[in-house]
Amino acid sequence: MIRERAYPVEPWHVRETRLDLDVLAQSESVFALSNGHVGLRGNLDEGEPHGLPGTYLNSFYELRPLPYAEAGYGFPESGQTVVNVTNGKLIRLLVDDEPFDLRYGELISHERVLDLRAGTLHRSVQWRSPAGRLVRVNSTRMVSFSQRAVAAIRYEVEAVDAPLRVTVQSELVANEELPSQSKDPRVAAVLDQPLQAEERLVQEAGGLLIHRTKASGLRVAAAMSHDVHGPGRTTVGTEAYEDWARTTVACDLKPGQRLRLDKLLTYGWSSRRSLPGLRDQVGAAQAAAKFSGWDGLLAEQREFLDAFWDASDVRVEGDPEVQQAVRFGLFHVLQAGARAELRPIAAKGLTGPGYDGHTFWDTETFVLPVLTYTQPTAVVSALRWRHSTLHLAQDRARTLGLRGAAFPWRTIRGQECSAYWPAGTAAFHIAADIADAVRRYVQATGDQQFEREVGLELLVETARLWHSLGHHDRRGRFHLDGVTGPDEYTSVKNDNIYTNLMAQRNLLAAAEAVGRHSEEAWRLGVDDEETAAWRDAAADMHIPYDEELGVHPQVEGFTRLQEWNFNDTPPEKYPLLLNYPYFDLYRKQVVKQSDLVLAMHWRGDAFTPEEKARNFAYYERRTVRDSSLSACTQAVMAAEVGHLELAHDYLGEAALMDLHDLNQNTRDGVHVASLAGAWIALIAGFGGLRDHTDVLSFAPRLPSRITRLEFSLMWHGLRLHVDVRPQEVTYSLRNGGSDARMELRHHDELVKLTSDKPVVLPVPPSHPTGPPPQQPPGRAPARRVPENL
């Protein structure tokens, strides 16, 4: 765990000023670079020492057996695990005849800088070899946003105080030896040496390797080329074998002289393309990268990010640590989805092997709302990928005896990969999460073509799932029984409120979309009787309520369960799922992440302000936040019910999840949804953004230690800029021409906005609904007190 500020607080950089081998794996995740297609962990150039090597391609996986003590009908038969593909980051250096290895000799200085505006990772090292030779090494690494198959590295070696003979070995390496990722020997066997060699090619200054996975049958190609600049006589040569290719460069350097390599990497993979086809694909990517050259790729990267930050930046005054963290979070969210292009956005992005590289409901509920308002083209890609797996979800529904589409809780390719069915199969809420992402995107963009081609069928098939999964009781109420909501400590229960309310919206959204696209709906077999049944189910949806306590039980009967004994739960017993049996968790009032509070955020239109305040206080005392997804939602609702300082505390936890390694598992990859949650906590929490209708609503209020909040949103091609200060807020349109117009709500007041004049409105004071609620002993968020900022 990173026990102190590992990185100085800067607005646009994450800077490592010393090398700490104890947290090397964590820093490799923080400094990972990706574009949604190719991902490079932030390993040191020379490869050793390392915490966890990793090079990933989106959706490139191997099949593995799922362990079951006892088999059961409908259990998924195999899992999918992301594969560490051919590593092209490796550049080894020998000074005279000694390998550059920071564990030996003397490390005089070390610095790595993740530049959030340039989209690069820069490294500067000064090292004295055991023989006393002093050398300076600078490298800059990037994964291109403009050319999605391309990564590039500029590597420079300089002699400092004496002549040196240097040898640089730039490599492609497949089947790297990795730390064990599973205690199951069957799984370990599958993931050991997962790539089988098919072809290798050698050029003077580069090479190519093609491999294929043993079980999933996916083919991957990796190519490298080098532009070498050295003084005097410099030799270059390449050799290749089944699992590695190496370009070797050697020269003599006098003090002040430098050897420079510009390394271009290209990747491609396919389940269908032939070996020659894939070889030509990476060859063409190499040609395009060479045409741009290092300087061109760097300029393209900056141009892409300038446009992104112009539309998406969030400015926070008063808390510089959160300012750095929210930009870091936005950068990783962008990296996870920018060029995914019909592939999923995984929970860890392409920064590590955590969760086997799977995508979850996190993507639709936390990541896509951010991208909807900042990078909407990435949302189209993610939802088109879901649509491409619709036939698999329909097959899964039929296996479960249901109609419609039962989307997987965790997957890479589209099949359910969870061997634990109470948290996997029973977590049907993923269907409504996908539907809500469709609804939000169409509402924010007006993209009717997308709704006709993709969104309508997703809405229809998820609505069919809910109608077949639920039933009307004798009193006419519609129930969804035996389901698991986001809170995995309360599994396989009846009438989970989050699931019921999201399904209700799903049913209504599907019926409305059918009305807009009647011809396409007819082709899907939808008739008036079916849409009427959806509307009836939505109208009759049962929402449990405890009249005695005046709160909503998150599932039917939750408020009558035995209370968890928090006073006798020591700090080392968290997270609870690793220290107590699920049987004990399931039958008591203890919450991993409050899905009732989540329901009040995303379905806030279904609760009164008084209900929200009482519910929030009730669940605060029972929520332990064993999930990284909890803090941002608690921040949003704490702000809405008037506890702004508590909201600020929760914001800090969500934003600093990885920079401070708060859950002690950043080594496996960053928490993309929590990083997205920092944006949500700011914009939906202190900005008060809600999108329940086709008019955006804001209710901005700031905590005492944040003096200004600025952000922009994309809405139907217009860029809305919001500038919040303690006493007033300014709304303005930044594009769209002189006739651009937009309506919004400010604290329930309808505001008409035009491009020619900003609107300045007062921010009403906050009135907390009661004293700050209490959390379980030892589980309160860290305070954002001034001395800690």
DOVO-504351 format. One record per residue (C-alpha): x, y, z. Coordinates in steps of 0.25 Angstrom, whole numbers, padded with zeros to 4 digits, always signed. Layout:
BEGIN
XYZ
...
//
This chain:
BEGIN
+0000+0000+0000
+0005+0014-0003
+0005+0019+0011
+0008+0034+0008
+0007+0043-0003
+0015+0036-0014
+0013+0047-0024
+0015+0062-0022
+0002+0069-0025
+0002+0076-0038
-0010+0080-0047
-0006+0073-0060
+0005+0062-0056
+0007+0050-0048
+0021+0050-0044
+0030+0039-0037
+0042+0045-0031
+0048+0033-0025
+0047+0018-0028
+0041+0010-0017
+0042-0005-0021
+0032-0009-0010
+0021-0002-0018
+0026-0004-0032
+0014-0012-0036
+0005-0001-0032
+0012+0010-0040
+0012+0001-0052
-0003+0002-0052
-0003+0017-0049
+0007+0019-0060
+0000+0010-0070
-0003+0015-0084
-0014+0011-0093
-0024+0015-0104
-0035+0005-0102
-0029-0004-0112
-0014-0006-0107
-0010-0005-0093
+0004-0004-0087
+0007-0005-0072
+0016+0005-0067
+0028-0005-0066
+0042+0000-0066
+0048+0000-0080
+0058-0011-0076
+0048-0020-0071
+0054-0023-0058
+0052-0021-0047
+0037-0022-0049
+0024-0024-0040
+0015-0030-0051
+0019-0029-0066
+0007-0026-0075
+0004-0023-0090
-0011-0025-0093
-0020-0024-0105
-0035-0022-0103
-0043-0035-0103
-0031-0044-0106
-0033-0055-0096
-0031-0070-0093
-0041-0079-0089
-0040-0086-0075
-0048-0096-0067
-0057-0091-0056
-0056-0098-0043
-0068-0104-0037
-0069-0113-0025
-0083-0118-0030
-0088-0116-0044
-0102-0110-0046
-0111-0107-0058
-0108-0094-0065
-0095-0092-0058
-0085-0085-0068
-0075-0096-0073
-0063-0088-0076
-0056-0074-0072
-0048-0064-0080
-0036-0058-0076
-0028-0046-0082
-0015-0051-0087
-0001-0043-0086
+0002-0042-0101
+0016-0040-0107
+0023-0030-0099
+0029-0019-0108
+0033-0009-0097
+0046-0016-0094
+0059-0008-0097
+0071-0014-0089
+0084-0006-0088
+0098-0011-0085
+0108-0001-0081
+0121-0007-0085
+0118-0021-0081
+0109-0018-0069
+0093-0019-0070
+0086-0006-0066
+0079-0011-0054
+0074-0002-0043
+0077-0012-0032
+0092-0012-0035
+0101+0000-0035
+0097+0014-0031
+0083+0020-0034
+0087+0035-0034
+0074+0041-0039
+0061+0035-0044
+0048+0042-0049
+0036+0037-0056
+0025+0047-0061
+0011+0044-0066
+0007+0056-0074
-0008+0057-0075
-0008+0067-0086
+0003+0061-0095
-0002+0047-0093
+0012+0042-0090
+0021+0035-0079
+0034+0041-0078
+0046+0035-0070
+0059+0041-0066
+0070+0033-0059
+0084+0035-0055
+0092+0022-0051
+0106+0018-0048
+0109+0004-0051
+0116-0005-0041
+0129-0002-0049
+0127+0013-0047
+0122+0017-0061
+0112+0028-0061
+0101+0028-0071
+0088+0037-0073
+0076+0030-0079
+0063+0037-0084
+0051+0030-0090
+0037+0035-0094
+0026+0025-0096
+0013+0027-0103
+0001+0019-0108
-0005+0026-0119
-0020+0031-0119
-0019+0035-0133
-0014+0022-0139
-0020+0011-0130
-0010+0000-0133
+0002+0008-0130
+0011+0010-0118
+0024+0017-0119
+0036+0019-0110
+0048+0029-0111
+0060+0024-0103
+0073+0032-0101
+0086+0028-0095
+0096+0039-0091
+0111+0037-0086
+0113+0047-0075
+0127+0047-0070
+0135+0037-0078
+0135+0029-0091
+0126+0017-0091
+0122+0006-0100
+0107+0004-0100
+0099-0007-0105
+0084-0006-0106
+0075-0018-0108
+0061-0015-0112
+0052-0027-0112
+0038-0034-0115
+0036-0045-0104
+0024-0054-0104
+0021-0064-0092
+0027-0055-0082
+0029-0062-0068
+0018-0056-0059
+0015-0057-0044
+0004-0067-0042
-0010-0062-0044
-0018-0073-0039
-0017-0084-0028
-0025-0093-0037
-0014-0102-0043
-0023-0104-0056
-0024-0089-0058
-0009-0087-0056
-0007-0098-0066
-0015-0091-0076
-0009-0078-0074
+0005-0083-0074
+0011-0081-0088
-0002-0078-0094
+0003-0074-0108
+0008-0083-0118
+0017-0078-0129
+0013-0077-0143
+0022-0068-0151
+0034-0059-0149
+0040-0049-0158
+0054-0042-0158
+0058-0028-0163
+0071-0021-0161
+0065-0011-0151
+0052-0019-0147
+0044-0031-0147
+0030-0038-0145
+0025-0049-0137
+0011-0056-0139
+0005-0065-0129
-0008-0072-0126
-0015-0076-0113
-0017-0091-0110
-0031-0091-0106
-0038-0079-0111
-0031-0079-0124
-0028-0064-0125
-0017-0060-0133
-0008-0048-0130
+0003-0041-0137
+0013-0031-0132
+0023-0023-0140
+0035-0014-0137
+0044-0004-0145
+0055+0005-0140
+0060+0019-0145
+0074+0019-0139
+0083+0032-0138
+0097+0030-0132
+0110+0037-0133
+0121+0031-0142
+0120+0016-0145
+0107+0010-0140
+0104-0005-0143
+0089-0010-0144
+0085-0024-0145
+0072-0033-0143
+0070-0047-0139
+0057-0055-0136
+0053-0068-0130
+0039-0074-0127
+0036-0065-0115
+0045-0054-0116
+0052-0044-0126
+0063-0035-0123
+0069-0023-0130
+0083-0020-0124
+0089-0006-0126
+0104-0003-0121
+0113+0009-0122
+0124+0016-0114
+0120+0029-0107
+0129+0041-0103
+0124+0049-0091
+0112+0058-0095
+0109+0049-0107
+0096+0041-0109
+0090+0029-0115
+0075+0030-0119
+0065+0020-0123
+0051+0023-0127
+0044+0010-0126
+0030+0008-0133
+0021-0004-0128
+0009-0009-0135
-0001-0019-0131
-0013-0026-0137
-0021-0038-0133
-0033-0046-0139
-0041-0058-0137
-0044-0060-0152
-0033-0053-0160
-0023-0062-0167
-0008-0061-0163
-0004-0054-0176
-0016-0044-0174
-0011-0041-0160
+0003-0040-0164
-0001-0029-0174
-0010-0022-0164
+0002-0019-0155
+0011-0016-0166
+0001-0006-0171
+0001+0000-0157
+0016+0001-0157
+0016+0008-0170
+0006+0018-0165
+0014+0020-0152
+0027+0022-0160
+0020+0032-0169
+0016+0041-0156
+0029+0038-0149
+0032+0041-0135
+0030+0056-0136
+0017+0054-0144
+0011+0043-0134
+0014+0053-0122
+0007+0064-0129
-0005+0056-0132
-0005+0051-0118
-0005+0066-0113
-0016+0070-0123
-0025+0059-0119
-0023+0062-0104
-0025+0077-0106
-0038+0074-0112
-0042+0065-0101
-0038+0074-0089
-0044+0086-0096
-0058+0079-0096
-0056+0071-0083
-0047+0077-0073
-0052+0079-0059
-0046+0091-0050
-0046+0090-0035
-0041+0101-0027
-0038+0099-0012
-0034+0085-0013
-0022+0083-0021
-0020+0068-0018
-0034+0065-0023
-0031+0074-0035
-0020+0065-0039
-0027+0053-0036
-0040+0056-0044
-0031+0059-0057
-0023+0046-0054
-0037+0039-0054
-0042+0045-0066
-0029+0042-0074
-0031+0027-0070
-0045+0027-0073
-0042+0032-0087
-0030+0022-0088
-0040+0011-0085
-0050+0015-0096
-0045+0024-0106
-0042+0014-0117
-0048+0002-0111
-0057+0001-0124
-0067-0010-0123
-0060-0016-0111
-0063-0015-0096
-0058-0005-0086
-0052-0014-0075
-0052-0011-0060
-0037-0009-0060
-0037-0004-0074
-0024-0009-0080
-0015-0006-0068
-0014-0019-0061
-0020-0033-0060
-0030-0031-0049
-0043-0038-0050
-0037-0046-0061
-0039-0034-0070
-0054-0035-0070
-0064-0024-0072
-0076-0022-0062
-0088-0014-0060
-0078-0003-0055
-0076+0001-0069
-0090+0005-0072
-0093+0011-0058
-0081+0019-0055
-0072+0020-0068
-0082+0022-0079
-0089+0034-0072
-0076+0041-0072
-0073+0038-0086
-0087+0042-0090
-0084+0056-0087
-0070+0057-0090
-0066+0047-0101
-0080+0041-0107
-0073+0034-0119
-0067+0024-0109
-0081+0021-0103
-0086+0017-0117
-0075+0008-0118
-0077+0001-0104
-0092+0000-0107
-0090-0006-0121
-0081-0016-0114
-0092-0020-0105
-0102-0021-0117
-0092-0030-0124
-0093-0040-0112
-0108-0039-0112
-0110-0053-0117
-0101-0059-0106
-0110-0052-0096
-0122-0057-0103
-0116-0071-0102
-0113-0069-0087
-0128-0065-0084
-0133-0077-0091
-0124-0086-0083
-0130-0079-0070
-0144-0081-0076
-0146-0066-0079
-0150-0057-0091
-0141-0046-0096
-0126-0044-0092
-0119-0048-0080
-0106-0041-0081
-0094-0046-0073
-0089-0040-0060
-0075-0042-0064
-0069-0045-0077
-0059-0042-0088
-0066-0048-0101
-0080-0048-0096
-0082-0061-0089
-0085-0061-0074
-0071-0064-0067
-0075-0064-0052
-0075-0077-0045
-0082-0071-0033
-0097-0070-0038
-0102-0062-0026
-0094-0050-0030
-0093-0054-0045
-0106-0060-0051
-0115-0054-0041
-0109-0040-0043
-0120-0037-0054
-0119-0022-0052
-0108-0021-0063
-0119-0022-0073
-0125-0009-0067
-0112-0003-0066
-0109-0005-0081
-0123+0000-0085
-0121+0013-0076
-0108+0015-0083
-0115+0015-0097
-0126+0024-0091
-0116+0034-0086
-0107+0034-0099
-0119+0036-0108
-0125+0047-0099
-0112+0054-0098
-0109+0054-0113
-0122+0052-0120
-0115+0041-0129
-0128+0035-0135
-0120+0026-0144
-0113+0019-0133
-0126+0017-0126
-0132+0011-0138
-0120+0002-0142
-0115-0002-0128
-0123+0004-0116
-0137+0000-0119
-0133-0015-0120
-0125-0014-0107
-0137-0007-0100
-0147-0017-0105
-0139-0030-0102
-0136-0025-0088
-0151-0021-0086
-0155-0035-0090
-0145-0040-0079
-0152-0032-0068
-0166-0036-0072
-0163-0051-0072
-0154-0050-0060
-0165-0043-0052
-0179-0046-0048
-0192-0040-0043
-0197-0044-0029
-0211-0046-0025
-0212-0031-0021
-0207-0027-0035
-0193-0023-0031
-0181-0026-0040
-0169-0033-0033
-0155-0037-0037
-0151-0049-0028
-0138-0056-0025
-0129-0045-0031
-0116-0039-0026
-0114-0024-0027
-0101-0016-0027
-0099-0019-0012
-0093-0033-0013
-0095-0035+0003
-0110-0036+0000
-0112-0047-0010
-0123-0055-0017
-0134-0046-0010
-0148-0042-0014
-0151-0028-0019
-0137-0021-0019
-0141-0006-0020
-0129-0002-0029
-0133-0014-0039
-0148-0011-0038
-0147+0004-0041
-0136+0002-0052
-0145-0009-0058
-0157+0000-0057
-0150+0011-0065
-0145+0001-0075
-0159-0004-0078
-0164+0010-0080
-0152+0014-0089
-0154+0002-0097
-0169+0005-0099
-0166+0019-0103
-0155+0015-0113
-0165+0006-0119
-0174+0017-0121
-0163+0025-0128
-0159+0014-0137
-0171+0006-0140
-0166+0000-0153
-0153-0005-0147
-0161-0010-0135
-0170-0018-0144
-0158-0025-0150
-0154-0029-0135
-0168-0035-0133
-0173-0024-0123
-0188-0021-0124
-0197-0012-0116
-0201-0023-0106
-0186-0026-0102
-0183-0011-0100
-0196-0010-0092
-0191-0021-0083
-0178-0014-0081
-0185-0001-0077
-0194-0009-0067
-0182-0016-0061
-0175-0002-0059
-0187+0004-0053
-0189-0008-0043
-0175-0009-0039
-0174-0012-0025
-0165-0003-0017
-0164-0008-0002
-0165+0002+0009
-0164+0001+0024
-0175+0009+0030
-0170+0008+0044
-0156+0013+0041
-0160+0022+0030
-0149+0017+0021
-0148+0008+0008
-0142-0006+0011
-0132-0009+0000
-0139-0022-0002
-0152-0027+0003
-0150-0030+0018
-0136-0024+0019
-0140-0015+0031
-0144-0027+0040
-0131-0035+0038
-0121-0036+0050
-0112-0024+0051
-0097-0027+0048
-0088-0026+0061
-0079-0015+0056
-0073-0012+0070
-0067-0026+0070
-0062-0025+0056
-0047-0021+0056
-0041-0013+0045
-0032-0025+0040
-0045-0032+0037
-0049-0023+0025
-0053-0026+0014
-0063-0035+0021
-0064-0044+0009
-0050-0049+0011
-0052-0051+0026
-0066-0056+0028
-0075-0066+0021
-0085-0061+0011
-0096-0068+0019
-0094-0059+0030
-0093-0046+0022
-0106-0050+0014
-0115-0051+0026
-0111-0038+0034
-0112-0023+0032
-0098-0020+0026
-0096-0014+0012
-0084-0015+0003
-0088-0003-0005
-0102+0003-0003
-0110+0000-0016
-0122+0007-0009
-0114+0020-0009
-0110+0017-0023
-0124+0016-0027
-0127+0030-0020
-0116+0035-0030
-0120+0029-0043
-0135+0028-0040
-0136+0041-0031
-0149+0044-0038
-0155+0032-0030
-0152+0038-0016
-0157+0050-0008
-0146+0059-0002
-0150+0054+0012
-0149+0040+0008
-0135+0042+0002
-0130+0048+0015
-0136+0037+0024
-0131+0026+0015
-0117+0032+0014
-0115+0033+0029
-0121+0019+0031
-0111+0013+0021
-0099+0021+0025
-0099+0013+0038
-0099+0000+0031
-0090+0002+0019
-0075-0003+0020
-0070+0001+0006
-0063-0012+0003
-0065-0008-0011
-0058+0003-0018
-0071+0007-0025
-0078+0012-0012
-0071+0025-0009
-0075+0033-0021
-0090+0030-0020
-0089+0033-0005
-0083+0046-0009
-0094+0049-0018
-0105+0047-0009
-0098+0053+0003
-0097+0066-0005
-0112+0065-0009
-0117+0063+0005
-0108+0075+0010
-0096+0068+0016
-0086+0075+0007
-0074+0073+0016
-0077+0058+0017
-0079+0058+0002
-0065+0065+0000
-0059+0054+0009
-0065+0043+0000
-0060+0050-0012
-0046+0049-0007
-0047+0034-0005
-0053+0032-0019
-0043+0041-0026
-0030+0036-0019
-0034+0021-0019
-0022+0018-0028
-0012+0030-0026
-0012+0026-0011
-0015+0011-0013
-0027+0011-0003
-0032-0003-0005
-0018-0009-0006
-0020-0015-0019
-0016-0004-0029
-0005-0014-0033
-0015-0022-0042
-0019-0009-0049
-0026+0004-0047
-0041+0004-0043
-0047+0011-0055
-0061+0012-0050
-0056+0019-0037
-0048+0028-0045
-0060+0032-0053
-0067+0033-0040
-0058+0045-0036
-0065+0052-0048
-0078+0048-0044
-0076+0052-0029
-0072+0066-0034
-0082+0068-0045
-0094+0060-0040
-0091+0063-0025
-0086+0078-0024
-0092+0081-0038
-0105+0075-0035
-0106+0069-0049
-0118+0060-0052
-0123+0055-0065
-0136+0048-0061
-0144+0056-0073
-0140+0062-0086
-0136+0075-0079
-0123+0075-0071
-0125+0079-0057
-0114+0085-0047
-0114+0088-0033
-0100+0093-0030
-0095+0095-0016
-0080+0095-0011
-0074+0090+0002
-0066+0100+0010
-0053+0096+0005
-0056+0096-0010
-0057+0110-0015
-0059+0108-0030
-0064+0097-0039
-0064+0098-0054
-0068+0087-0064
-0073+0085-0078
-0084+0076-0083
-0087+0072-0097
-0102+0073-0100
-0108+0071-0114
-0095+0076-0120
-0094+0088-0111
-0084+0090-0101
-0090+0095-0088
-0080+0101-0078
-0084+0102-0063
-0076+0111-0054
-0080+0109-0039
-0075+0118-0028
-0080+0119-0014
-0091+0129-0016
-0094+0128-0031
-0093+0120-0043
-0091+0124-0058
-0097+0115-0069
-0092+0118-0083
-0091+0112-0097
-0078+0111-0103
-0081+0107-0118
-0093+0105-0127
-0094+0119-0133
-0102+0131-0130
-0115+0123-0131
-0111+0112-0121
-0122+0110-0110
-0123+0101-0099
-0133+0099-0087
-0128+0094-0073
-0133+0094-0059
-0126+0101-0048
-0131+0097-0034
-0144+0094-0041
-0145+0107-0048
-0146+0106-0063
-0135+0114-0070
-0134+0117-0085
-0120+0119-0089
-0115+0125-0102
-0100+0126-0108
-0100+0141-0108
-0101+0143-0093
-0097+0135-0081
-0107+0133-0070
-0103+0136-0055
-0112+0131-0044
-0111+0131-0029
-0107+0118-0022
-0117+0116-0010
-0111+0112+0003
-0110+0098+0007
-0119+0093+0019
-0115+0079+0024
-0126+0070+0028
-0120+0067+0041
-0107+0064+0048
-0096+0057+0040
-0100+0042+0039
-0091+0032+0046
-0083+0021+0039
-0079+0008+0044
-0068+0009+0054
-0055+0011+0047
-0061+0012+0034
-0063+0027+0033
-0056+0033+0020
-0043+0041+0023
-0046+0056+0025
-0042+0066+0015
-0037+0075+0026
-0029+0087+0022
-0016+0082+0027
-0018+0069+0018
-0020+0077+0005
//
